[in-house]
Amino acid sequence: MKNYTFWLKAASVLLLLTACIHSLSFFNDPAPANDTEKQLIDLMDNYKMALGAGFQPSMTDLFNAMSACFSLLYLFGGLLNLYLLRKKAGADLLLGVIKIETLVYGTTFLVFLCLTFLPPIVLAGLVVVCLAMAWWRV
């Protein structure tokens, strides 16, 4: 645990795990528990906002786009780290990547802390802790 590669591998595994867990939401269809939730889900699915230039997404469309971007961002980070570790990239290159990832995923964690719920907050927090430990150990 004193080697930075341990922490970078742990961050990579957590990034990939988070991407996989989050992508499961695409296979889940929310079921309303009451009339209010039924109305909300109906509006999110069927009400189309006119945003100009022929662009008329529903809130579900926008929500799914953001959700896909989150999964892809975490997938990219995990695969990038594993690739650089496999190619035995130098510590100076890895330090730069770790700094960038700590900034990006740290900001993501802060956004989650303010706007989401416990599972993504915990997983994003663990990623940031592992990246911070890797940064400290390099």
C-alpha positions as CSV (number, residue, x, y, z in Angstrom):
1,M,0.0,0.0,0.0
2,K,3.1,2.2,0.0
3,N,3.4,2.1,-3.7
4,Y,1.5,4.6,-5.9
5,T,0.7,1.9,-8.4
6,F,-1.5,0.1,-5.8
7,W,-3.6,3.2,-5.3
8,L,-3.8,3.9,-9.0
9,K,-4.9,0.3,-9.7
10,A,-7.5,0.7,-6.9
11,A,-8.7,3.9,-8.4
12,S,-8.9,2.2,-11.8
13,V,-11.0,-0.7,-10.4
14,L,-13.3,1.7,-8.6
15,L,-13.7,3.8,-11.8
16,L,-14.6,0.8,-13.8
17,L,-16.9,-0.6,-11.1
18,T,-18.7,2.8,-10.8
19,A,-19.2,2.9,-14.5
20,C,-20.6,-0.6,-14.6
21,I,-22.9,0.0,-11.6
22,H,-24.1,3.3,-13.0
23,S,-24.8,1.8,-16.5
24,L,-27.2,-0.6,-14.9
25,S,-29.7,2.3,-14.6
26,F,-30.2,2.0,-18.3
27,F,-31.8,-1.4,-17.9
28,N,-34.2,-0.2,-15.1
29,D,-37.6,1.3,-15.9
30,P,-38.8,3.3,-12.9
31,A,-42.2,2.3,-11.6
32,P,-44.3,5.0,-10.0
33,A,-45.4,4.4,-6.4
34,N,-48.3,6.9,-6.4
35,D,-50.2,9.2,-8.6
36,T,-47.8,12.1,-8.2
37,E,-44.8,10.0,-9.3
38,K,-46.9,8.7,-12.2
39,Q,-47.6,12.2,-13.3
40,L,-43.9,13.2,-12.9
41,I,-42.6,10.2,-14.9
42,D,-45.2,10.8,-17.6
43,L,-44.1,14.5,-17.9
44,M,-40.4,13.6,-17.9
45,D,-41.0,11.0,-20.7
46,N,-43.5,12.8,-22.9
47,Y,-43.3,16.6,-22.4
48,K,-40.9,17.9,-25.1
49,M,-39.3,21.3,-24.6
50,A,-38.7,23.4,-27.7
51,L,-35.1,24.5,-27.3
52,G,-34.7,25.9,-30.8
53,A,-33.1,24.6,-34.1
54,G,-35.6,21.6,-34.1
55,F,-34.2,20.3,-30.8
56,Q,-37.0,19.0,-28.6
57,P,-35.8,16.7,-25.9
58,S,-37.7,15.4,-23.0
59,M,-36.3,15.6,-19.5
60,T,-35.7,11.8,-19.7
61,D,-33.6,12.3,-22.8
62,L,-31.5,15.0,-21.1
63,F,-31.2,12.9,-18.0
64,N,-30.1,9.8,-20.0
65,A,-27.5,11.8,-21.9
66,M,-26.0,13.1,-18.6
67,S,-26.1,9.6,-17.2
68,A,-24.3,8.1,-20.2
69,C,-21.6,10.8,-20.0
70,F,-21.0,10.0,-16.4
71,S,-20.6,6.3,-17.1
72,L,-18.3,7.0,-20.1
73,L,-16.2,9.5,-18.1
74,Y,-15.5,6.9,-15.4
75,L,-14.9,4.1,-18.0
76,F,-12.4,6.3,-19.8
77,G,-10.5,7.1,-16.6
78,G,-10.3,3.5,-15.5
79,L,-9.2,2.3,-18.9
80,L,-6.6,5.1,-19.3
81,N,-5.0,4.3,-15.9
82,L,-4.9,0.6,-16.6
83,Y,-3.4,1.2,-20.1
84,L,-0.7,3.5,-18.7
85,L,0.1,1.0,-15.9
86,R,0.3,-1.8,-18.4
87,K,2.7,0.2,-20.7
88,K,4.8,1.0,-17.7
89,A,4.5,4.7,-18.2
90,G,7.0,6.8,-16.3
91,A,6.2,8.3,-12.9
92,D,6.3,11.8,-14.3
93,L,3.6,11.1,-16.9
94,L,1.5,9.2,-14.4
95,L,1.8,12.1,-11.9
96,G,0.4,14.5,-14.5
97,V,-2.5,12.1,-15.3
98,I,-3.2,11.6,-11.6
99,K,-3.3,15.3,-11.0
100,I,-5.7,15.9,-13.9
101,E,-7.9,13.0,-12.8
102,T,-7.9,14.2,-9.2
103,L,-9.1,17.6,-10.3
104,V,-11.8,16.2,-12.7
105,Y,-13.1,13.4,-10.4
106,G,-12.8,15.7,-7.3
107,T,-15.0,18.2,-9.0
108,T,-17.4,15.4,-10.0
109,F,-17.4,14.3,-6.3
110,L,-18.3,17.8,-5.1
111,V,-21.2,18.0,-7.7
112,F,-22.4,14.6,-6.5
113,L,-22.2,15.7,-2.9
114,C,-24.5,18.6,-3.6
115,L,-26.9,17.0,-6.1
116,T,-27.2,13.2,-5.9
117,F,-27.7,10.4,-3.4
118,L,-25.5,8.1,-1.3
119,P,-24.1,5.4,-3.7
120,P,-22.6,7.7,-6.3
121,I,-21.3,10.0,-3.6
122,V,-19.5,7.1,-1.8
123,L,-18.1,5.6,-5.0
124,A,-16.9,9.0,-6.3
125,G,-15.4,9.8,-2.9
126,L,-13.5,6.5,-2.9
127,V,-12.1,7.2,-6.4
128,V,-10.9,10.6,-5.2
129,V,-9.3,9.2,-2.1
130,C,-7.4,6.5,-4.1
131,L,-6.2,9.1,-6.6
132,A,-5.1,11.5,-3.8
133,M,-3.2,8.6,-2.2
134,A,-1.5,7.8,-5.6
135,W,-0.6,11.5,-6.0
136,W,0.9,11.6,-2.5
137,R,2.8,8.3,-3.1
138,V,4.3,9.3,-6.4
